Amino acid sequence: MAKLRVQHISLDVDDLDAALRFYCDALGLTVAARPAALGDGGAWLDIGDGRQLHLVESASFSPPATSQHLAFGVDDCQATVIELRDAGLEVSDPFDIGAGIQAFLRDPAGNLLEFNEPTT
């Protein structure tokens, strides 16, 4: 089998406009081209290194009540938390798990996001 790599992550959201404001304004992602054949109700965002986050609007979406999450790598978790809090977002205190320092928050739809600063 060929070597696998993550190309994109897809998240369901219940309000695409709110999700776009969050991911673009608060997190600094940028909107990428999305095929017109897919119609309305979604957006593709660049997250770097040729990878994307695909948002799919679903009015009936309900976030998972599990630890399922998307993790973003950051250079400085503490600074990221301060920046997010300064933007008015509720984010956990950073904590060290041995292999990294991490903090969590939820997007407007309730999806769990992690910010991870590797330490090893």
Buried (B, 14 or more C-beta within 10 A) or exposed (E): EEEEEEEEBEBBBBBBEBBBEBBBEBBEBEEBEBEEEEEEEBBBBBBEEEEBBBBBBEEEBEBEEEEEEBBBEBEEBEEBBEBBEEEEBEBEEBEEEEEBBBBBBBBBBEBBBBBBBEEE
